[in-house]
Each structure stands twice: as structure tokens, then as C-alpha cells.
Amino acid sequence: MKRIVAGFYLLLCIGHLILELVAKSFSNGLEAFVTIGITVIGIYLAWVVMTLIQPSDMVKNILDKF
């Protein structure tokens, strides 16, 4: 369940990043750069969460077999 939420958040952040890049092309400003930076950090954190959950699921499946 957490992996689904993290994947959805990842897609949301990527979509937001694209929208910010489009908005930045129309208006230059520090605010756009700050928002893009925060979005990139959010994408990185969601990616880390997805990769951390995957091995624990594999370990859980192995333990369930025994």
C-alpha cells in the first residue's frame, strides 16, 4: 500500500515539475526555482521510499515461505 502511495506521489511530483517548468518559461522569478527545487527533493524522497519498500517486501515473501 505504501508503495502505491509513493508511486502516486512520484507521478504527482513529476507532473508538478513539468507545470512549473512551463510556468517558469512565461515568468522568470526566484519563486519558480524554489518550487522546482522542492519538487525535485520530493521526487527523490518518493523514489527512496519506493526502493526501500521493495526489498522489505521480498524479505517478507521469503519469510512467508518458511
C-alpha positions, 0 to 999 in steps of 0.5 A: 500500500505504501508503495502505491502511495509513493508511486502516486506521489512520484507521478504527482511530483513529476507532473508538478515539475513539468507545470512549473517548468512551463510556468517558469518559461512565461515568468522568470522569478526566484519563486519558480526555482524554489518550487522546482527545487522542492519538487525535485527533493520530493521526487527523490524522497518518493523514489527512496521510499519506493526502493526501500519498500521493495526489498522489505517486501521480498524479505517478507515473501521469503519469510512467508515461505518458511 
